[in-house]
Amino acid sequence: MDPSFGFIINIAIAIYLFVDARKRDKSAFFWAIIGLIIGPIVLGIYFIQTGRKGIGWAIVILAIIWYIIAIVFGILAAIFGLFL
């Protein structure tokens, strides 16, 4: 996956967080900036904070699993790259 695709996803998350946080009288700039930096985990935490716990926990758990898989594959690629 192209790194710019992940950045586009983070921009979409930041825009959503900004708009929704303003509707709910939350700190819109805080949520948007953190959402831009961290992405899906912050989206899940935001959902949990705003009472949408089911989807929030699902997003947080899936994002953590995705990050763990990416780290493991990165480490394996580095290890096998050293031996080739």
C-alpha positions in Angstrom: 0.0 0.0 0.0 1.3 3.4 -0.9 2.2 5.7 2.1 0.2 8.5 0.5 -3.0 6.4 0.8 -2.6 6.2 4.5 -2.1 9.9 4.7 -5.3 10.5 2.7 -7.1 8.2 5.1 -5.8 10.3 8.0 -6.9 13.5 6.3 -10.4 12.1 5.9 -10.4 11.1 9.6 -9.2 14.5 10.6 -11.9 16.3 8.6 -14.6 14.0 10.0 -13.4 14.5 13.6 -13.2 18.3 13.1 -16.8 18.5 11.7 -18.3 16.1 14.3 -16.4 17.6 17.2 -17.8 21.0 16.4 -21.4 19.6 16.3 -20.8 18.0 19.8 -19.1 21.0 21.4 -15.8 19.2 21.7 -12.3 20.7 20.9 -12.5 20.4 17.1 -8.8 21.4 16.4 -7.5 19.1 19.1 -9.3 16.1 17.7 -8.5 17.0 14.1 -4.8 17.4 14.7 -4.5 14.2 16.8 -6.6 12.4 14.2 -4.2 13.6 11.4 -1.2 12.3 13.3 -2.4 9.0 14.7 -5.5 8.2 12.6 -7.8 5.3 13.2 -7.0 4.7 16.9 -8.0 8.3 17.6 -11.2 7.9 15.6 -12.1 4.9 17.8 -11.3 6.7 21.0 -13.4 9.6 19.8 -16.3 7.3 19.2 -15.9 5.8 22.6 -15.8 9.3 24.2 -19.0 10.4 22.4 -21.0 7.4 23.4 -20.7 5.2 20.4 -18.8 2.5 22.3 -19.4 -0.5 20.0 -18.0 0.9 16.8 -15.3 2.8 18.8 -13.9 -0.4 20.4 -14.1 -2.3 17.1 -12.1 0.4 15.4 -9.5 0.6 18.2 -9.0 -3.2 18.3 -8.8 -3.5 14.5 -6.3 -0.6 14.3 -4.1 -2.1 17.0 -4.2 -5.5 15.3 -3.3 -3.8 11.9 -0.3 -2.0 13.5 0.9 -5.1 15.2 0.8 -7.1 11.9 2.6 -4.2 10.0 5.3 -4.2 12.7 5.8 -8.0 12.6 6.0 -8.1 8.8 8.4 -5.1 8.9 10.7 -6.9 11.3 10.4 -10.2 9.3 11.2 -8.4 6.1 14.3 -6.7 7.8 15.5 -10.1 9.2 15.0 -12.0 5.9 16.5 -9.1 4.0 19.7 -9.4 6.0 20.1 -13.1 5.1 19.5 -12.7 1.3 
